[in-house]
Structure formats: structure tokens, C-alpha cells
Amino acid sequence: MKKFMTRTSLVTAAVLAVAIWIGSLLFSFSFGEWSFFIGLGLTVGLFFFNSSGGALSKNATLNASEAGWKIQKDNELKSNVGSVFYGVLLFTGISFVVMMVTYF
């Protein structure tokens, strides 16, 4: 299982790099300058859409519980991330290091 997650994470990072590179050719932006910010946005987006107990979940739970007159409170933020999230996180980390080396 761990080998599968590692392989899937590496493939995800590579596919994301190629997709951003193709996008940089099509839309004429610098791959080196924008790859970290795109990776960071995808990382944050994947984390929040795969988590429970955040602001969106609390609002949905509150609306549902008000309809049934029972208010549930869950103060924990639980995240169910997988190998795709770790692949995007790996890409973001590598692009951050490359960006720091390039500019400093």
C-alpha cells in the first residue's frame, strides 16, 4: 500500500508539472514564477475539500441541525487526504525550493 501511494504521489507530481508547463506554453506565463503559486492553491484547495469540520462543514451541519431542532457541535478539523494530495504537496515543495534557488 505504501509503495502504491509513493508511486501515485510521484506520478501526480510529474503530471502536474507537465500540465503546468503545457499551460505556460499555451497562455504565455513563466513556469518558474507561477508553478509554486499554482501548486500552493491546489494544495490548499485539496486539503479543504477533503476535510471535515471546517467552516463549510460547520455551516452545512448548522443549517441541517436547525431544521431538526438539534444543534451538533464538532470542533475538530479532520482531513482525509490521499496520495494525490501528497503528490501536489511534493510538487509545491520542489517548486518552492527551485523558486528560492532561482531568485536568491
Chimera marker file (.cmm) of the C-alpha trace (Angstrom):
<marker_set name="trace">
<marker id="1" x="0.000" y="0.000" z="0.000" r="1" g="1" b="0" radius="0.5"/>
<marker id="2" x="2.787" y="2.414" z="0.916" r="1" g="1" b="0" radius="0.5"/>
<marker id="3" x="4.613" y="1.636" z="-2.333" r="1" g="1" b="0" radius="0.5"/>
<marker id="4" x="1.424" y="2.351" z="-4.287" r="1" g="1" b="0" radius="0.5"/>
<marker id="5" x="0.942" y="5.701" z="-2.507" r="1" g="1" b="0" radius="0.5"/>
<marker id="6" x="4.564" y="6.696" z="-3.165" r="1" g="1" b="0" radius="0.5"/>
<marker id="7" x="4.310" y="5.782" z="-6.830" r="1" g="1" b="0" radius="0.5"/>
<marker id="8" x="0.972" y="7.572" z="-7.203" r="1" g="1" b="0" radius="0.5"/>
<marker id="9" x="2.350" y="10.670" z="-5.472" r="1" g="1" b="0" radius="0.5"/>
<marker id="10" x="5.347" y="10.807" z="-7.805" r="1" g="1" b="0" radius="0.5"/>
<marker id="11" x="3.141" y="10.325" z="-10.871" r="1" g="1" b="0" radius="0.5"/>
<marker id="12" x="0.779" y="13.048" z="-9.639" r="1" g="1" b="0" radius="0.5"/>
<marker id="13" x="3.667" y="15.478" z="-9.150" r="1" g="1" b="0" radius="0.5"/>
<marker id="14" x="5.025" y="14.706" z="-12.622" r="1" g="1" b="0" radius="0.5"/>
<marker id="15" x="1.614" y="15.040" z="-14.299" r="1" g="1" b="0" radius="0.5"/>
<marker id="16" x="1.020" y="18.339" z="-12.508" r="1" g="1" b="0" radius="0.5"/>
<marker id="17" x="4.419" y="19.650" z="-13.615" r="1" g="1" b="0" radius="0.5"/>
<marker id="18" x="3.739" y="18.698" z="-17.236" r="1" g="1" b="0" radius="0.5"/>
<marker id="19" x="0.231" y="20.196" z="-17.113" r="1" g="1" b="0" radius="0.5"/>
<marker id="20" x="1.521" y="23.497" z="-15.740" r="1" g="1" b="0" radius="0.5"/>
<marker id="21" x="4.353" y="23.521" z="-18.284" r="1" g="1" b="0" radius="0.5"/>
<marker id="22" x="1.882" y="22.991" z="-21.155" r="1" g="1" b="0" radius="0.5"/>
<marker id="23" x="-0.346" y="25.697" z="-19.678" r="1" g="1" b="0" radius="0.5"/>
<marker id="24" x="2.637" y="28.054" z="-19.551" r="1" g="1" b="0" radius="0.5"/>
<marker id="25" x="3.250" y="27.453" z="-23.239" r="1" g="1" b="0" radius="0.5"/>
<marker id="26" x="-0.395" y="27.956" z="-24.186" r="1" g="1" b="0" radius="0.5"/>
<marker id="27" x="-1.122" y="31.005" z="-22.033" r="1" g="1" b="0" radius="0.5"/>
<marker id="28" x="2.334" y="32.594" z="-22.101" r="1" g="1" b="0" radius="0.5"/>
<marker id="29" x="3.268" y="32.780" z="-18.430" r="1" g="1" b="0" radius="0.5"/>
<marker id="30" x="6.531" y="31.837" z="-16.742" r="1" g="1" b="0" radius="0.5"/>
<marker id="31" x="6.570" y="28.284" z="-15.438" r="1" g="1" b="0" radius="0.5"/>
<marker id="32" x="9.230" y="29.097" z="-12.836" r="1" g="1" b="0" radius="0.5"/>
<marker id="33" x="7.375" y="32.063" z="-11.427" r="1" g="1" b="0" radius="0.5"/>
<marker id="34" x="3.878" y="30.619" z="-11.235" r="1" g="1" b="0" radius="0.5"/>
<marker id="35" x="4.393" y="26.906" z="-10.545" r="1" g="1" b="0" radius="0.5"/>
<marker id="36" x="4.741" y="27.398" z="-6.772" r="1" g="1" b="0" radius="0.5"/>
<marker id="37" x="1.620" y="29.549" z="-6.518" r="1" g="1" b="0" radius="0.5"/>
<marker id="38" x="-0.451" y="27.159" z="-8.629" r="1" g="1" b="0" radius="0.5"/>
<marker id="39" x="0.782" y="24.225" z="-6.538" r="1" g="1" b="0" radius="0.5"/>
<marker id="40" x="0.036" y="26.097" z="-3.319" r="1" g="1" b="0" radius="0.5"/>
<marker id="41" x="-3.501" y="26.873" z="-4.477" r="1" g="1" b="0" radius="0.5"/>
<marker id="42" x="-4.101" y="23.257" z="-5.436" r="1" g="1" b="0" radius="0.5"/>
<marker id="43" x="-2.681" y="22.025" z="-2.130" r="1" g="1" b="0" radius="0.5"/>
<marker id="44" x="-4.908" y="24.297" z="-0.063" r="1" g="1" b="0" radius="0.5"/>
<marker id="45" x="-7.936" y="23.510" z="-2.235" r="1" g="1" b="0" radius="0.5"/>
<marker id="46" x="-7.433" y="19.749" z="-1.972" r="1" g="1" b="0" radius="0.5"/>
<marker id="47" x="-6.941" y="19.972" z="1.781" r="1" g="1" b="0" radius="0.5"/>
<marker id="48" x="-10.126" y="21.951" z="2.365" r="1" g="1" b="0" radius="0.5"/>
<marker id="49" x="-12.266" y="19.884" z="0.009" r="1" g="1" b="0" radius="0.5"/>
<marker id="50" x="-11.046" y="16.643" z="1.626" r="1" g="1" b="0" radius="0.5"/>
<marker id="51" x="-11.520" y="17.793" z="5.205" r="1" g="1" b="0" radius="0.5"/>
<marker id="52" x="-14.442" y="17.686" z="7.560" r="1" g="1" b="0" radius="0.5"/>
<marker id="53" x="-15.089" y="20.055" z="10.403" r="1" g="1" b="0" radius="0.5"/>
<marker id="54" x="-14.069" y="23.221" z="8.599" r="1" g="1" b="0" radius="0.5"/>
<marker id="55" x="-16.100" y="26.357" z="8.004" r="1" g="1" b="0" radius="0.5"/>
<marker id="56" x="-18.096" y="24.888" z="5.101" r="1" g="1" b="0" radius="0.5"/>
<marker id="57" x="-18.903" y="21.718" z="7.032" r="1" g="1" b="0" radius="0.5"/>
<marker id="58" x="-19.898" y="23.658" z="10.139" r="1" g="1" b="0" radius="0.5"/>
<marker id="59" x="-22.269" y="25.835" z="8.127" r="1" g="1" b="0" radius="0.5"/>
<marker id="60" x="-23.865" y="22.833" z="6.437" r="1" g="1" b="0" radius="0.5"/>
<marker id="61" x="-24.199" y="20.996" z="9.765" r="1" g="1" b="0" radius="0.5"/>
<marker id="62" x="-25.706" y="24.051" z="11.435" r="1" g="1" b="0" radius="0.5"/>
<marker id="63" x="-28.274" y="24.515" z="8.678" r="1" g="1" b="0" radius="0.5"/>
<marker id="64" x="-29.223" y="20.832" z="8.770" r="1" g="1" b="0" radius="0.5"/>
<marker id="65" x="-29.398" y="20.708" z="12.554" r="1" g="1" b="0" radius="0.5"/>
<marker id="66" x="-31.532" y="23.860" z="12.777" r="1" g="1" b="0" radius="0.5"/>
<marker id="67" x="-34.080" y="22.147" z="10.554" r="1" g="1" b="0" radius="0.5"/>
<marker id="68" x="-34.237" y="19.239" z="13.018" r="1" g="1" b="0" radius="0.5"/>
<marker id="69" x="-34.007" y="21.409" z="16.161" r="1" g="1" b="0" radius="0.5"/>
<marker id="70" x="-30.853" y="19.676" z="17.308" r="1" g="1" b="0" radius="0.5"/>
<marker id="71" x="-27.549" y="21.506" z="17.084" r="1" g="1" b="0" radius="0.5"/>
<marker id="72" x="-24.455" y="19.370" z="16.697" r="1" g="1" b="0" radius="0.5"/>
<marker id="73" x="-21.051" y="20.756" z="17.540" r="1" g="1" b="0" radius="0.5"/>
<marker id="74" x="-17.854" y="19.263" z="16.189" r="1" g="1" b="0" radius="0.5"/>
<marker id="75" x="-14.759" y="21.334" z="16.868" r="1" g="1" b="0" radius="0.5"/>
<marker id="76" x="-12.214" y="19.027" z="15.232" r="1" g="1" b="0" radius="0.5"/>
<marker id="77" x="-10.791" y="19.507" z="11.760" r="1" g="1" b="0" radius="0.5"/>
<marker id="78" x="-10.338" y="16.081" z="10.231" r="1" g="1" b="0" radius="0.5"/>
<marker id="79" x="-8.702" y="15.658" z="6.869" r="1" g="1" b="0" radius="0.5"/>
<marker id="80" x="-8.884" y="12.559" z="4.709" r="1" g="1" b="0" radius="0.5"/>
<marker id="81" x="-6.059" y="13.175" z="2.265" r="1" g="1" b="0" radius="0.5"/>
<marker id="82" x="-4.531" y="10.622" z="-0.028" r="1" g="1" b="0" radius="0.5"/>
<marker id="83" x="-1.687" y="10.098" z="-2.420" r="1" g="1" b="0" radius="0.5"/>
<marker id="84" x="-2.862" y="12.802" z="-4.842" r="1" g="1" b="0" radius="0.5"/>
<marker id="85" x="-2.647" y="15.393" z="-2.056" r="1" g="1" b="0" radius="0.5"/>
<marker id="86" x="0.854" y="14.231" z="-1.175" r="1" g="1" b="0" radius="0.5"/>
<marker id="87" x="1.853" y="14.412" z="-4.845" r="1" g="1" b="0" radius="0.5"/>
<marker id="88" x="0.627" y="18.000" z="-5.105" r="1" g="1" b="0" radius="0.5"/>
<marker id="89" x="2.385" y="18.788" z="-1.816" r="1" g="1" b="0" radius="0.5"/>
<marker id="90" x="5.602" y="17.264" z="-3.187" r="1" g="1" b="0" radius="0.5"/>
<marker id="91" x="5.330" y="19.369" z="-6.347" r="1" g="1" b="0" radius="0.5"/>
<marker id="92" x="4.700" y="22.501" z="-4.265" r="1" g="1" b="0" radius="0.5"/>
<marker id="93" x="7.725" y="21.822" z="-2.082" r="1" g="1" b="0" radius="0.5"/>
<marker id="94" x="10.031" y="21.193" z="-5.022" r="1" g="1" b="0" radius="0.5"/>
<marker id="95" x="8.779" y="24.250" z="-6.897" r="1" g="1" b="0" radius="0.5"/>
<marker id="96" x="9.296" y="26.372" z="-3.744" r="1" g="1" b="0" radius="0.5"/>
<marker id="97" x="12.916" y="25.211" z="-3.451" r="1" g="1" b="0" radius="0.5"/>
<marker id="98" x="13.521" y="25.857" z="-7.161" r="1" g="1" b="0" radius="0.5"/>
<marker id="99" x="11.949" y="29.304" z="-6.884" r="1" g="1" b="0" radius="0.5"/>
<marker id="100" x="14.127" y="30.187" z="-3.865" r="1" g="1" b="0" radius="0.5"/>
<marker id="101" x="17.294" y="29.000" z="-5.631" r="1" g="1" b="0" radius="0.5"/>
<marker id="102" x="16.345" y="30.941" z="-8.762" r="1" g="1" b="0" radius="0.5"/>
<marker id="103" x="15.657" y="34.247" z="-7.038" r="1" g="1" b="0" radius="0.5"/>
<marker id="104" x="18.211" y="34.173" z="-4.204" r="1" g="1" b="0" radius="0.5"/>
<link id1="1" id2="2" r="1" g="1" b="0" radius="0.2"/>
<link id1="2" id2="3" r="1" g="1" b="0" radius="0.2"/>
<link id1="3" id2="4" r="1" g="1" b="0" radius="0.2"/>
<link id1="4" id2="5" r="1" g="1" b="0" radius="0.2"/>
<link id1="5" id2="6" r="1" g="1" b="0" radius="0.2"/>
<link id1="6" id2="7" r="1" g="1" b="0" radius="0.2"/>
<link id1="7" id2="8" r="1" g="1" b="0" radius="0.2"/>
<link id1="8" id2="9" r="1" g="1" b="0" radius="0.2"/>
<link id1="9" id2="10" r="1" g="1" b="0" radius="0.2"/>
<link id1="10" id2="11" r="1" g="1" b="0" radius="0.2"/>
<link id1="11" id2="12" r="1" g="1" b="0" radius="0.2"/>
<link id1="12" id2="13" r="1" g="1" b="0" radius="0.2"/>
<link id1="13" id2="14" r="1" g="1" b="0" radius="0.2"/>
<link id1="14" id2="15" r="1" g="1" b="0" radius="0.2"/>
<link id1="15" id2="16" r="1" g="1" b="0" radius="0.2"/>
<link id1="16" id2="17" r="1" g="1" b="0" radius="0.2"/>
<link id1="17" id2="18" r="1" g="1" b="0" radius="0.2"/>
<link id1="18" id2="19" r="1" g="1" b="0" radius="0.2"/>
<link id1="19" id2="20" r="1" g="1" b="0" radius="0.2"/>
<link id1="20" id2="21" r="1" g="1" b="0" radius="0.2"/>
<link id1="21" id2="22" r="1" g="1" b="0" radius="0.2"/>
<link id1="22" id2="23" r="1" g="1" b="0" radius="0.2"/>
<link id1="23" id2="24" r="1" g="1" b="0" radius="0.2"/>
<link id1="24" id2="25" r="1" g="1" b="0" radius="0.2"/>
<link id1="25" id2="26" r="1" g="1" b="0" radius="0.2"/>
<link id1="26" id2="27" r="1" g="1" b="0" radius="0.2"/>
<link id1="27" id2="28" r="1" g="1" b="0" radius="0.2"/>
<link id1="28" id2="29" r="1" g="1" b="0" radius="0.2"/>
<link id1="29" id2="30" r="1" g="1" b="0" radius="0.2"/>
<link id1="30" id2="31" r="1" g="1" b="0" radius="0.2"/>
<link id1="31" id2="32" r="1" g="1" b="0" radius="0.2"/>
<link id1="32" id2="33" r="1" g="1" b="0" radius="0.2"/>
<link id1="33" id2="34" r="1" g="1" b="0" radius="0.2"/>
<link id1="34" id2="35" r="1" g="1" b="0" radius="0.2"/>
<link id1="35" id2="36" r="1" g="1" b="0" radius="0.2"/>
<link id1="36" id2="37" r="1" g="1" b="0" radius="0.2"/>
<link id1="37" id2="38" r="1" g="1" b="0" radius="0.2"/>
<link id1="38" id2="39" r="1" g="1" b="0" radius="0.2"/>
<link id1="39" id2="40" r="1" g="1" b="0" radius="0.2"/>
<link id1="40" id2="41" r="1" g="1" b="0" radius="0.2"/>
<link id1="41" id2="42" r="1" g="1" b="0" radius="0.2"/>
<link id1="42" id2="43" r="1" g="1" b="0" radius="0.2"/>
<link id1="43" id2="44" r="1" g="1" b="0" radius="0.2"/>
<link id1="44" id2="45" r="1" g="1" b="0" radius="0.2"/>
<link id1="45" id2="46" r="1" g="1" b="0" radius="0.2"/>
<link id1="46" id2="47" r="1" g="1" b="0" radius="0.2"/>
<link id1="47" id2="48" r="1" g="1" b="0" radius="0.2"/>
<link id1="48" id2="49" r="1" g="1" b="0" radius="0.2"/>
<link id1="49" id2="50" r="1" g="1" b="0" radius="0.2"/>
<link id1="50" id2="51" r="1" g="1" b="0" radius="0.2"/>
<link id1="51" id2="52" r="1" g="1" b="0" radius="0.2"/>
<link id1="52" id2="53" r="1" g="1" b="0" radius="0.2"/>
<link id1="53" id2="54" r="1" g="1" b="0" radius="0.2"/>
<link id1="54" id2="55" r="1" g="1" b="0" radius="0.2"/>
<link id1="55" id2="56" r="1" g="1" b="0" radius="0.2"/>
<link id1="56" id2="57" r="1" g="1" b="0" radius="0.2"/>
<link id1="57" id2="58" r="1" g="1" b="0" radius="0.2"/>
<link id1="58" id2="59" r="1" g="1" b="0" radius="0.2"/>
<link id1="59" id2="60" r="1" g="1" b="0" radius="0.2"/>
<link id1="60" id2="61" r="1" g="1" b="0" radius="0.2"/>
<link id1="61" id2="62" r="1" g="1" b="0" radius="0.2"/>
<link id1="62" id2="63" r="1" g="1" b="0" radius="0.2"/>
<link id1="63" id2="64" r="1" g="1" b="0" radius="0.2"/>
<link id1="64" id2="65" r="1" g="1" b="0" radius="0.2"/>
<link id1="65" id2="66" r="1" g="1" b="0" radius="0.2"/>
<link id1="66" id2="67" r="1" g="1" b="0" radius="0.2"/>
<link id1="67" id2="68" r="1" g="1" b="0" radius="0.2"/>
<link id1="68" id2="69" r="1" g="1" b="0" radius="0.2"/>
<link id1="69" id2="70" r="1" g="1" b="0" radius="0.2"/>
<link id1="70" id2="71" r="1" g="1" b="0" radius="0.2"/>
<link id1="71" id2="72" r="1" g="1" b="0" radius="0.2"/>
<link id1="72" id2="73" r="1" g="1" b="0" radius="0.2"/>
<link id1="73" id2="74" r="1" g="1" b="0" radius="0.2"/>
<link id1="74" id2="75" r="1" g="1" b="0" radius="0.2"/>
<link id1="75" id2="76" r="1" g="1" b="0" radius="0.2"/>
<link id1="76" id2="77" r="1" g="1" b="0" radius="0.2"/>
<link id1="77" id2="78" r="1" g="1" b="0" radius="0.2"/>
<link id1="78" id2="79" r="1" g="1" b="0" radius="0.2"/>
<link id1="79" id2="80" r="1" g="1" b="0" radius="0.2"/>
<link id1="80" id2="81" r="1" g="1" b="0" radius="0.2"/>
<link id1="81" id2="82" r="1" g="1" b="0" radius="0.2"/>
<link id1="82" id2="83" r="1" g="1" b="0" radius="0.2"/>
<link id1="83" id2="84" r="1" g="1" b="0" radius="0.2"/>
<link id1="84" id2="85" r="1" g="1" b="0" radius="0.2"/>
<link id1="85" id2="86" r="1" g="1" b="0" radius="0.2"/>
<link id1="86" id2="87" r="1" g="1" b="0" radius="0.2"/>
<link id1="87" id2="88" r="1" g="1" b="0" radius="0.2"/>
<link id1="88" id2="89" r="1" g="1" b="0" radius="0.2"/>
<link id1="89" id2="90" r="1" g="1" b="0" radius="0.2"/>
<link id1="90" id2="91" r="1" g="1" b="0" radius="0.2"/>
<link id1="91" id2="92" r="1" g="1" b="0" radius="0.2"/>
<link id1="92" id2="93" r="1" g="1" b="0" radius="0.2"/>
<link id1="93" id2="94" r="1" g="1" b="0" radius="0.2"/>
<link id1="94" id2="95" r="1" g="1" b="0" radius="0.2"/>
<link id1="95" id2="96" r="1" g="1" b="0" radius="0.2"/>
<link id1="96" id2="97" r="1" g="1" b="0" radius="0.2"/>
<link id1="97" id2="98" r="1" g="1" b="0" radius="0.2"/>
<link id1="98" id2="99" r="1" g="1" b="0" radius="0.2"/>
<link id1="99" id2="100" r="1" g="1" b="0" radius="0.2"/>
<link id1="100" id2="101" r="1" g="1" b="0" radius="0.2"/>
<link id1="101" id2="102" r="1" g="1" b="0" radius="0.2"/>
<link id1="102" id2="103" r="1" g="1" b="0" radius="0.2"/>
<link id1="103" id2="104" r="1" g="1" b="0" radius="0.2"/>
</marker_set>
